[in-house]
Every structure is written in structure tokens, then in C-alpha cells.
């Protein structure tokens, strides 16, 4: 039986109470374009959790267009959040951020996503003034041992996703979070896609065959951040490409950033950036060891039939040897890929993933307070 909710608390400059069902919001951790992130405690969990608070009206108003093989597709940010919810509710892997619950509060037009709190945040943070990335662990480039270890963490998470029919489609350092144990977890599944292609009972294909396939995981829809797009995504000829292989390319871009603190491809104008990506000739520092160069050129290989796959990365002896400098936590190590049956996500899954705000939990009195204070009073984003 679940324990009763924690007592309401005053937090923040406005003295507002921040409690939703069994969750008490402790402090604000940050703010994005469409959500604010809070550290929270749950009456049912020992460890703190993170809570993303969305303004649903704002999400509905923000529309984006994407090129697909069938033409231009218009989606709202709320569509993306609903996709993220449906996917994350079914994921269970040590290299993926876990979603605990989503609470839909119509009264204040808010959506609350309670998920695993990954303490150190993004593995690297971008500085727009210098266009460089700094690692949480070093203050600059990661160095070879950490870069190799982080790439293996990313590969483990991607392998699980791909074997279960999911392409992430927005892999970048912002979406790779670092825990207190030094291990990384992939986050943000807002533009992920589920491919329901493998009939039940059919033998599972290898990661290598999936990620180099010309018939599996095919899409013509471009999503994600331009600097991490693969050459086949920027060609713009309306053809289809393997979304899993694009994830592998993005992992290569991340590895380059881990090692150098810089993007492998950059231009002020989008079309110039696309031209650089299409040429697929990143400037690889001569000082890097041969093993790092081989992995970089293999992941950022223009020919998808030659591009390295997750299977190659996990079997790479240089990566394993260099990454061994990071001490394994007792419950860590290589995480298995087949922890769940092959996933499928439906509209019903989205609806079932949401929990309402419980009745009679909207306001309370504090000791000494002169009037009720709303449990759901939060400073929500009001503009893009």
C-alpha cells in the first residue's frame, strides 16, 4: 500500500506549495522552451525524482513542420510530449532515463512528468559564446577514458532501443545525462519513433543487420538537431533512410564532442552546414590515438553499409580497454538489451500513461497560514 503524501511545504520566493498527489516539488532545477524542471520527492520512493512541468496550451500552440516521404507533416509540441510519454512508460534499461508517472491536471492546464533524477545533468554543456562544450567531470573535453566510457553507455542504451524497434532521433550531449556514479543515461524521447515491423515469433535480427538494413526502420521524416543530422538526412531528395543508422551517426558526433569539446561540422548558415555534413569529412585532430580516429571515422561514415553499428562499438577492444579506467559500480557494467518484449506503442498507451490529480488534493492550510494555498500553483512557461 502506498504511503500517504508528504506534508505540504513552502518553497520558492512566493511561498507557494508545490505538491501533486504523492509528489512534493522541492526546488527548480532549470527551465527549457516548453517546461520547467523541479527536484521532487515522492512518498513512495526513497530517492529524489525530477519533474518536468508543461503548460499544455503552450504546447498545443507551438507547431513544427517536418519533411516526410508523403509530404510535409505538421505536429504540435504536445504531440511530441505524448509520444515521449508513451515510449518512456515502456522502457526499462540502466542507460535510459526512467519515467515513473505522468499527472495530467486540467484545472491548471499542466502536465507533470515525474522521472528518474540524474544528478549531474548533461554530460557536456554547450557555451554559445565560444561554441564549445565542457564536460561536467573535467570542465573541458572529456579525455579519452571518459569519452570512450560515455560512448559505450550511449551504445548500450541505443542497442536496447533499436532491438525494441525505437529510433531516438535526437541524440546529442544535452540528452545524455550523467549520474553520480559516473554512468550516462539517454533522455528526451520527444521525437523518437517506434517501428512495428517484426512479426511476433520471428527470430530477432542482430543490431548490425538492423542498423545497416535498407528495408527496416525506414523513414523519410527528418527530426532532431541539425548539427547531428547524418548525410542521408540532409540530402533532401525525399527518399527514405535507416533511422537506427542515423542514431549511430549522431553517436559519432557526440563522441567527437566528448573528445574535442567542439562540433565536427559547423556553419552559420544551415545550407552551408548541410553541405559540410554531406561531404562527411570531419577534421579529426592528429593528436588523437588511432583507436579514437578509427571509431570516429567509422561512425561518421557516409556509406551506411560501412558505417559502424552499436554491435561494432560494443565489441571494440580499444574502447573497452580505454574505458576500463572508469571503475564499475557494483550494479552497473554492461546492461542487457532484452529486458522487455519487443515494444509497441498505441494511442491507448498514451491515455493509459496519464494519471489525474487526485480528488481533494488541490488546497490546504499551513500552520499559521491565513488562507488556503494551491497545491498546483506553479510558475509555468507563458511564451516560447
Secondary structure, 3 states (H helix, E strand, C coil): CCCCCCCCCECCCCCCEEEECCEEEEEEEEECCCEEEEEEEECCCCCCEEEEEEEHHHHHHCEEEEEECCEEEEEEHHHHHHHHHHHHCCCCCCCECCEEEEEEECCCCEEEEEEECCCCCECEEEECCCCEEEECCCCCCCCHHHHHHHHHHHHHHHHHHHHCCEECCCCCHHHEEECCCCCEEECCCCCCEECCCCCCCCCCCCHHHHHCCCCCCEECCCCCCHHHCCHHHHCCCCCCEEHHHHHHHHHHHHHHHHHHCCCCCCCCCHHHHHHHHHHCCCCCCCCCCHHHHHHHHHHCCCCCCCCCCHHHHHHCHHHHHHHCCCCCCCCCCCCCCCCCCCCCCCHHHHHHHEEECCCCCCEECCCCCCCCEECECCCCCCCC
